[in-house]
Amino acid sequence: MTKAGERQIIKAEHVNDGAGYILKEALLNDEERGTHCKMFSRVTIPAGCELGYHEHHGETETYYILSGTGLYNDNGMRVPAKAGDVFFCKDGDGHGLVNTSEYDLSFVALILND
């Protein structure tokens, strides 16, 4: 179990060659995630920043948008993203996300190993 305000938030700059930085907050520790879950985190992209395009191999990644708006890059096709949207990147595909608003864009990211 983790409680709000007790988790470490890590600032990562130019992730996958994206502009600016993101903030990543692990929601579960290594032991809690087990062997099949590589990442379960809340990610925040500040205004003017992005999570650069990248591919997944041997794993999948799902984004559940919590707040804010942006453009999701689904294998080169840009799709508007807003709170409540869910995006799935299957093994072998690529994706990225840019914040297009003046407010933070936050989402839950889940990476599962195949």
C-alpha positions in Angstrom: 0.0 0.0 0.0 1.1 3.5 -0.7 -0.6 6.8 0.3 -0.8 10.1 -1.5 2.0 12.4 -0.5 4.3 9.5 0.6 5.5 8.4 -2.8 8.7 9.7 -4.5 8.2 11.8 -7.6 11.0 11.7 -10.1 11.7 14.4 -12.7 13.0 13.1 -16.0 14.2 15.4 -18.7 13.8 14.9 -22.5 12.3 11.4 -22.1 12.7 9.6 -25.5 14.0 12.9 -26.9 10.8 14.7 -26.0 10.7 18.4 -25.2 11.0 19.5 -21.6 10.4 17.0 -18.7 7.9 14.7 -17.1 7.2 13.8 -13.5 6.9 10.1 -12.7 5.3 8.7 -9.5 5.5 4.9 -9.0 2.2 3.7 -7.5 3.6 0.3 -6.6 7.1 -0.8 -5.6 9.1 -3.6 -7.3 7.8 -6.3 -4.9 4.2 -5.3 -5.4 4.4 -5.2 -9.2 5.7 -8.7 -9.4 7.3 -10.2 -12.5 4.7 -9.3 -15.2 4.3 -5.6 -14.4 7.2 -3.5 -15.4 5.6 -0.1 -14.5 2.5 1.2 -12.8 2.9 4.9 -12.4 1.2 8.3 -12.5 2.9 10.5 -15.1 2.5 14.2 -15.3 3.5 16.2 -18.4 3.7 19.9 -17.7 2.5 22.5 -20.3 4.8 22.7 -23.3 6.4 19.3 -22.5 6.1 15.9 -24.1 6.9 12.2 -23.7 8.7 11.5 -26.9 7.8 8.8 -29.4 9.1 5.4 -28.5 8.4 1.7 -29.4 7.7 -1.3 -27.1 9.2 -4.7 -27.7 8.3 -7.7 -25.5 5.8 -5.6 -23.6 2.6 -3.5 -23.9 1.8 -0.1 -22.5 -1.6 1.5 -21.6 -2.3 5.2 -20.8 -5.4 6.2 -18.8 -5.7 10.0 -19.1 -6.7 11.5 -15.7 -6.6 15.2 -16.5 -5.5 17.7 -19.1 -5.4 17.6 -22.9 -2.9 16.7 -25.5 -2.0 14.8 -28.7 -1.3 11.1 -28.5 1.0 9.8 -31.2 -0.2 6.3 -32.3 2.4 4.9 -34.7 2.7 8.3 -36.4 -1.0 9.2 -36.3 -1.9 12.0 -33.9 -5.1 11.6 -31.9 -6.6 14.2 -29.5 -6.3 13.0 -25.8 -8.4 14.1 -22.9 -9.5 13.0 -19.4 -11.1 9.5 -19.5 -9.4 8.4 -22.7 -7.5 5.1 -22.7 -4.7 4.4 -25.2 -3.1 1.0 -25.7 0.3 0.4 -27.4 0.7 -3.3 -28.3 4.0 -5.1 -28.6 6.0 -3.9 -31.6 4.1 -0.6 -31.9 5.2 2.9 -30.9 3.6 6.0 -29.2 4.2 9.3 -27.5 2.2 12.1 -25.9 2.5 15.9 -26.0 0.7 18.3 -23.7 -1.0 20.9 -25.9 -2.7 22.9 -23.0 -1.6 25.4 -20.5 -2.3 23.0 -17.6 -0.6 19.7 -16.5 -1.6 16.5 -18.4 -1.6 13.5 -16.0 -2.2 9.9 -16.7 -1.7 6.4 -15.3 0.9 4.3 -17.3 0.9 0.5 -17.1 3.6 -1.5 -18.8 3.1 -5.3 -18.8 5.7 -7.8 -20.0 4.5 -10.3 -22.6 
